[in-house]
Amino acid sequence: MVSVVKIGGSLISLGPIAHILEDFKEALKEEKLVLVHGGGNEVTRIAERLGKEQRFIYSPSGIRSRYTDKETVEIYTMVMAGKINTEIVSQLQSIGINAFGLSGVDGGLMKAERKKRLIIIDERGRKRAIEGGYTGRIISVNVDVIDMLLKRGFVPVISPIALGTEFEVLNVDGDRAAAHVAGFLKADNLIFLTDVEGLYMSGKLMRKLTLKEAREAIKKVGPGMDKKLMAASEAIELGAKRGIISSGKRKNPITYALKGDEKTVIEK
């Protein structure tokens, strides 16, 4: 059994995630685990401290994302691969878990196609084309790198940075990165740990969704959850068995996501 766990930036920005990392020990008794982390809020915080104002854009479908110019991708790489990834690996090592930190650049783990143009909705509500910057669309995952680490007893800890087709470093969305890792691995579970229990619609927790229902719900939910539904759907279409959206704030969040009831499960 292999599960990919995505720890969202919303959880990382709330403070210590020691309770999540401690639960790795328990979950590792039954599963091989791969961790993919976010950290967008921390990127924004440090960028602004460095005097680089961050710009966020919206796609015609309503998806919010960071506009990544050259200076921003340098800060993004520094924070994601340098600061957050190293801190998570260090914490896992401190509790006896042999974690191995890497980005999508290492070993050609994640390759992406640079988006040359982006279609956005501007401040007046009109569609407009802008330069794509340094944002990528993932096209492949080198699962041999992950398999090698798992077979040798390591827990891969992956930051969402990809290698472009021209060997440039690209920002890729963390949820979509987790989706591609899970899909290419044919993982049993893709677990999104976030700051809510799951997908709520009309005030009700949606415990089970088909792939079709998840796709239809994307346009009906707010920023953040839309990406998780999209990513879970992509993972399943690429070969993962199921996507799980669950709270990372509760006790033993990984084992609960695998065995508990208060969560959203998406299956084909």
C-alpha positions as CSV (number, residue, x, y, z in Angstrom):
1,M,0.0,0.0,0.0
2,V,1.3,3.4,-1.0
3,S,-0.3,6.7,0.1
4,V,0.7,10.2,-0.9
5,V,0.0,12.8,1.8
6,K,-0.3,16.5,0.9
7,I,0.2,19.0,3.7
8,G,-1.4,22.2,2.7
9,G,0.2,25.6,3.2
10,S,-2.8,26.7,5.2
11,L,-1.8,24.1,7.9
12,I,1.9,25.1,7.7
13,S,1.0,28.8,8.2
14,L,-1.1,28.0,11.3
15,G,2.0,26.9,13.2
16,P,3.7,23.6,14.3
17,I,2.7,20.5,12.4
18,A,4.4,18.1,14.8
19,H,1.1,16.2,15.5
20,I,0.9,15.4,11.7
21,L,4.5,14.3,11.5
22,E,4.2,12.2,14.7
23,D,1.3,10.3,13.1
24,F,3.6,9.3,10.3
25,K,5.1,6.7,12.6
26,E,1.8,5.1,13.1
27,A,0.7,5.2,9.5
28,L,4.1,3.9,8.3
29,K,3.3,0.6,10.1
30,E,0.7,-0.2,7.4
31,E,1.6,2.1,4.5
32,K,4.5,3.4,2.5
33,L,4.2,7.2,2.5
34,V,5.2,10.0,0.3
35,L,4.8,13.6,1.5
36,V,4.2,16.6,-0.7
37,H,4.0,19.9,1.0
38,G,2.7,23.4,0.1
39,G,3.7,26.7,1.7
40,G,2.3,29.5,-0.4
41,N,1.5,31.7,2.6
42,E,5.1,31.4,3.8
43,V,6.3,32.3,0.3
44,T,4.1,35.4,0.4
45,R,5.3,36.4,3.8
46,I,9.0,36.2,3.0
47,A,8.6,37.7,-0.4
48,E,6.9,40.8,1.1
49,R,9.7,41.0,3.8
50,L,12.2,41.1,0.9
51,G,10.2,43.9,-0.7
52,K,8.7,41.8,-3.5
53,E,4.9,42.4,-3.7
54,Q,3.0,39.2,-4.7
55,R,0.4,39.3,-7.5
56,F,-2.4,36.8,-7.7
57,I,-4.5,36.1,-10.8
58,Y,-7.7,34.3,-11.6
59,S,-8.3,32.0,-14.5
60,P,-11.6,32.2,-16.5
61,S,-12.8,29.2,-14.4
62,G,-12.2,31.1,-11.2
63,I,-8.9,29.3,-10.1
64,R,-6.7,31.6,-8.1
65,S,-2.9,31.3,-8.5
66,R,0.3,33.2,-7.9
67,Y,1.8,35.1,-10.8
68,T,5.4,33.9,-11.0
69,D,7.9,36.2,-12.6
70,K,11.7,35.6,-12.5
71,E,12.2,37.2,-9.1
72,T,9.2,35.4,-7.6
73,V,10.3,32.0,-8.8
74,E,13.7,32.6,-7.1
75,I,12.0,33.4,-3.8
76,Y,9.5,30.5,-4.3
77,T,12.4,28.1,-4.8
78,M,14.3,29.4,-1.8
79,V,11.4,29.1,0.5
80,M,9.8,25.9,-0.7
81,A,13.0,23.8,-1.3
82,G,15.3,25.6,1.1
83,K,13.3,26.5,4.1
84,I,10.0,24.5,4.3
85,N,11.3,21.2,2.9
86,T,14.4,21.2,5.1
87,E,12.3,22.0,8.2
88,I,9.9,19.2,7.6
89,V,12.7,16.7,6.9
90,S,14.5,17.8,10.0
91,Q,11.4,17.3,12.2
92,L,10.8,13.8,10.7
93,Q,14.4,12.9,11.3
94,S,14.1,14.1,14.9
95,I,11.3,11.5,15.6
96,G,13.2,8.6,13.9
97,I,11.7,8.7,10.4
98,N,14.3,8.5,7.7
99,A,13.0,11.4,5.5
100,F,14.6,12.4,2.3
101,G,13.9,15.9,1.0
102,L,13.8,16.7,-2.7
103,S,12.2,19.0,-5.2
104,G,10.8,18.1,-8.6
105,V,14.2,19.2,-10.1
106,D,16.1,16.4,-8.3
107,G,16.6,13.4,-10.5
108,G,14.2,14.9,-13.0
109,L,11.4,14.0,-10.6
110,M,8.8,16.3,-12.0
111,K,9.0,17.7,-15.5
112,A,6.7,20.5,-16.6
113,E,5.9,22.6,-19.7
114,R,6.3,26.3,-19.1
115,K,3.1,28.2,-19.7
116,K,4.0,30.8,-22.4
117,R,0.7,32.6,-22.1
118,L,-2.0,32.8,-19.4
119,I,-5.6,33.8,-19.9
120,I,-6.8,35.7,-16.9
121,I,-9.8,37.7,-15.8
122,D,-8.7,41.2,-15.1
123,E,-10.0,43.8,-12.6
124,R,-12.8,44.7,-15.0
125,G,-13.9,41.1,-15.4
126,R,-12.6,40.8,-18.9
127,K,-10.5,38.0,-20.3
128,R,-6.9,39.0,-21.1
129,A,-3.7,37.2,-22.2
130,I,-0.5,37.8,-20.3
131,E,3.0,36.5,-20.3
132,G,3.1,33.1,-18.6
133,G,6.1,33.8,-16.4
134,Y,7.7,30.8,-14.6
135,T,4.6,28.6,-14.0
136,G,4.5,25.0,-15.2
137,R,2.1,22.4,-16.3
138,I,3.4,19.0,-15.1
139,I,3.9,16.5,-17.9
140,S,5.7,13.6,-16.3
141,V,6.9,12.2,-12.9
142,N,10.0,10.0,-12.6
143,V,8.5,7.3,-10.3
144,D,11.8,5.4,-10.4
145,V,13.3,8.0,-8.0
146,I,10.4,7.6,-5.6
147,D,10.4,3.8,-5.9
148,M,14.1,3.7,-5.1
149,L,13.7,5.8,-2.0
150,L,10.6,3.8,-0.8
151,K,12.4,0.4,-1.3
152,R,15.3,1.6,0.8
153,G,13.1,2.7,3.7
154,F,13.0,6.5,3.1
155,V,10.0,8.8,3.2
156,P,10.3,11.1,0.2
157,V,9.4,14.7,1.1
158,I,8.7,16.6,-2.1
159,S,8.5,20.4,-2.6
160,P,6.3,21.6,-5.6
161,I,9.0,22.8,-8.0
162,A,9.4,21.3,-11.4
163,L,12.1,21.2,-14.1
164,G,11.0,22.8,-17.3
165,T,11.6,21.5,-20.8
166,E,14.4,24.1,-21.3
167,F,15.8,23.1,-17.8
168,E,14.4,26.2,-16.1
169,V,13.0,26.0,-12.6
170,L,9.2,26.3,-12.5
171,N,6.5,26.9,-9.9
172,V,3.8,24.2,-9.9
173,D,0.7,24.1,-7.7
174,G,1.2,21.9,-4.7
175,D,-2.1,20.1,-5.0
176,R,-1.5,19.4,-8.6
177,A,2.0,18.2,-7.9
178,A,0.6,15.7,-5.3
179,A,-2.0,14.6,-7.8
180,H,0.6,13.8,-10.5
181,V,2.9,12.0,-8.0
182,A,-0.1,9.9,-6.8
183,G,-1.3,9.3,-10.3
184,F,2.0,8.2,-11.8
185,L,2.7,6.0,-8.7
186,K,-0.8,4.4,-9.0
187,A,-1.1,5.2,-5.3
188,D,-3.8,3.6,-3.2
189,N,-4.7,7.0,-1.6
190,L,-4.0,10.7,-2.2
191,I,-4.7,12.4,1.1
192,F,-5.1,16.2,1.3
193,L,-4.7,17.4,4.9
194,T,-6.2,20.8,5.2
195,D,-7.8,23.1,7.7
196,V,-11.4,21.7,7.3
197,E,-12.9,18.3,7.6
198,G,-13.7,17.9,3.9
199,L,-15.9,19.3,1.2
200,Y,-19.0,21.1,2.5
201,M,-21.9,21.9,0.2
202,S,-25.1,23.6,1.5
203,G,-23.7,23.2,5.0
204,K,-23.3,19.4,4.7
205,L,-20.1,17.4,4.7
206,M,-20.0,15.4,1.5
207,R,-18.5,12.1,2.6
208,K,-18.5,10.3,-0.8
209,L,-18.2,11.6,-4.3
210,T,-17.8,9.9,-7.7
211,L,-15.3,11.3,-10.1
212,K,-18.1,12.9,-12.1
213,E,-19.6,14.5,-9.0
214,A,-16.2,15.9,-8.0
215,R,-15.7,17.4,-11.4
216,E,-19.1,19.0,-11.3
217,A,-18.5,20.5,-7.8
218,I,-15.3,22.3,-8.8
219,K,-17.2,25.4,-10.0
220,K,-19.5,25.5,-7.0
221,V,-16.9,25.7,-4.2
222,G,-14.4,28.4,-3.1
223,P,-10.7,29.0,-3.7
224,G,-8.6,26.2,-2.2
225,M,-11.2,23.5,-2.2
226,D,-11.6,23.9,-6.0
227,K,-8.0,23.0,-6.5
228,K,-8.2,20.0,-4.2
229,L,-11.2,18.6,-6.1
230,M,-9.4,19.2,-9.4
231,A,-6.3,17.6,-8.2
232,A,-8.1,14.6,-6.7
233,S,-9.9,14.1,-10.0
234,E,-6.6,14.3,-12.0
235,A,-4.9,11.8,-9.7
236,I,-7.7,9.3,-10.2
237,E,-7.7,9.8,-13.9
238,L,-3.9,9.2,-13.9
239,G,-4.2,6.0,-12.0
240,A,-4.6,6.6,-8.2
241,K,-7.4,4.7,-6.6
242,R,-9.0,7.4,-4.5
243,G,-8.6,11.0,-3.2
244,I,-9.3,11.9,0.4
245,I,-9.8,15.4,1.8
246,S,-9.6,15.5,5.6
247,S,-8.7,17.7,8.5
248,G,-5.0,18.0,9.4
249,K,-5.9,19.8,12.7
250,R,-7.3,16.7,14.4
251,K,-5.4,14.2,16.5
252,N,-3.7,11.4,14.4
253,P,-4.8,13.1,11.1
254,I,-3.2,10.6,8.7
255,T,-4.5,7.5,10.3
256,Y,-7.9,9.2,10.7
257,A,-8.0,10.1,7.0
258,L,-7.4,6.4,6.2
259,K,-9.8,5.0,8.8
260,G,-12.2,7.7,10.1
261,D,-15.6,8.8,8.9
262,E,-15.6,12.7,9.0
263,K,-13.9,13.3,5.6
264,T,-14.6,13.4,1.9
265,V,-13.6,10.4,-0.3
266,I,-13.5,10.6,-4.1
267,E,-13.5,7.4,-6.1
268,K,-13.9,6.6,-9.7
